Amino acid sequence: MTTASKKKRRSYWLKQLHLWHWVSSAICLIGLLLFTVTGITLNHAAEIEGKPHVTTREARLPDSLAGGLSAGPQKGKAPLPPEIAAWLGRELGLDLSGRQAEWSAGEAYVSLPRAGGDAWLTVARDTGEVTYERTDRGWISFLNDLHKGRNTGAGWRWFIDVFAVACLVFAITGLVLLQLHSHNRPSTWPLVGLGLLAPVLLILLFMH
């Protein structure tokens, strides 16, 4: 391979690497900002934890629907009857699709965990009385749960996977670009080595 062809080949790969590095950085930018900030808030969760705000609502099933509770199991898990779930959706603004209720002789209990808080619903089997309680722990708790993927749904989990792949492309292309430019920047590999050595030393010396 001639010198000219080597230069041409190098130029081609440099352009490709810069392109992939640029595209992946654009995809990662907002996600990196989010996960960096929430990494700090998670690390100091005890110091900045907000005060929970609890909301309770009560209702009562119409007599025409309350009888449907008798069709549920005496114990175990099963969805609420569709007509009851639809009524609760209209009255309380809840989406109970895909939610399992925990049935007992006295009530049906539905856990409704959510990012940044929690919620639950009970329906008394004998009277049809409904109690709904929702706990909001604030925006910081919400963002922290986004960081952990806790109670965020399938769509957010897919986003985290795509974001992780984009970060991997960003890191790998950056590493190759460092290698290609390292002959003009002698501090490149010492700095990369320091980035590896620092967490290793912290783990070995301070984690027991």
Secondary structure as UniProt FT lines:
FT   HELIX           3..43
FT   HELIX           45..48
FT   STRAND          53..60
FT   HELIX           63..66
FT   HELIX           67..71
FT   STRAND          76..78
FT   HELIX           82..92
FT   TURN            97..98
FT   STRAND          101..103
FT   STRAND          107..111
FT   TURN            115..116
FT   STRAND          117..124
FT   TURN            125..127
FT   STRAND          129..136
FT   HELIX           139..148
FT   TURN            149..151
FT   HELIX           153..181
FT   HELIX           182..184
FT   TURN            186..187
FT   HELIX           188..206
//
